[in-house]
Each structure stands twice: as C-alpha cells, then as structure tokens.
Amino acid sequence: MKEIICELRKDITIMKTMEIKPNFSALAKEHGLDYRTVKRHYEGYDGKPTHHNKKSKLIKL
C-alpha cells in the first residue's frame, strides 16, 4: 500500500509543478484507489498522527 501512495504522490507532485488540476477519478483508477483518497492526498494529507497526548481516565491525579 505504501508503494501505491508513493507513486500517487509522485504523480500529484508532477501535476502541481505543471499547474494541472488532476482528474481524481482517473488517478484513482490508475492506482487502484478511491477518488476521495486521491483528493485527500492532493490536498496535503500526511497520515494519521502516531502519538496522542491524552491523560488517562483511569488514573485520577
């Protein structure tokens, strides 16, 4: 899956440098993804955060 996203980002970067608005559905079919996923990565999605700073509800201080 990472390889597919890397290829997608390369295509998106090329389109941004050429100032072409991508056809999300065509890119999705080409890479085997959903068009919403392609659009999300075009708009700058970096992935889920790896760490959350939340206090535990079990320990009351």
N, C-alpha and C positions, 0 to 999 in steps of 0.2 A: 504494500500500500504506500509506503514511503517513497518508493521509486516512482509511482504514478504521480504523486503530489509534486515531486521534484521536477518531473517532466512538464507537468502543468504549469508550475511556477516559471520555468524557462520560457514556455510559450507566452505566458502572460507578460513577462518582462520584455520580450521581443515586441509584443503588440503595444506596450506602453511606450517604448522608445520610438516606435514608428508612429505613435499617436493615432492608433487604430482602435476603435471600440470593438472588443471581441464579441463574437456570436457565442453566447454561453451554451446554448443547446448543441451547437456543432462541436465545441470543445469538449462538452460532456460526453457526447457520443464517441468522439475520437479517443478519449481516455477511459471510457467506461465508468463515468461518474454521473452524479445527479447535477443538473444545471445549477441548483442552488448552492451546491458545494463549490462549483467553479466560480460563481459570483462572489461567494464569501471570501475565497482566496484572492480574487481580483481586488476586493475592497480592503485587503490587508490583514486577513485572519492569520494569527501565528500559532494557533493551537490552544488547547486547554492549559490553564495555569497548573504548574506542577506542585505548588505548595500553597496552602491556605493558612492564614494566621487567625485561627479561631480559638477562643477559650473553650475549655472543656465544660460541659454542663454537669458532668459527674462530680467534679471537684469544686467545692464552694470555698472560695478564699475570702 
